[in-house]
Amino acid sequence: MKPIYDYYGLIISFKQEASLPILLQAQRGNCCSTFSIGFSEGLIDAPKHLMGENELDTEDFTAFTALIDNNSSEIIKLWLDIFLYGKDHEVEVIKTKLA
């Protein structure tokens, strides 16, 4: 997994390397949730939640969803930079509360 964001201890990362659809995972402790971002006819599809066993609590799940909604184009750019172009990436620590 390649971590990309740290939102108050909620770690968001790419779940698998160089796979489509793009799989994002958010984890806090033993709880995690996963979303996929796919493409159709060159356009971004709506992110889809993939149910797991130990899902995040409501507050973390809402934050994860907001991070994806607010940063989907940046997430795709990061995926391209990391997996296609082989660039290094530092985890971005987000220190502002989401609205």
Sequence and secondary structure as in RCSB ss.txt:
>XXXX:A:sequence
MKPIYDYYGLIISFKQEASLPILLQAQRGNCCSTFSIGFSEGLIDAPKHLMGENELDTEDFTAFTALIDNNSSEI
IKLWLDIFLYGKDHEVEVIKTKLA
>XXXX:A:secstr
 EEEEEETTEEEEESSTT SSEEEEEEETTEEEEEEE EETTEE   EEE  SS   HHHHHHHHHHHHHHHHHH
HHHHIIIIIS      EEE S   
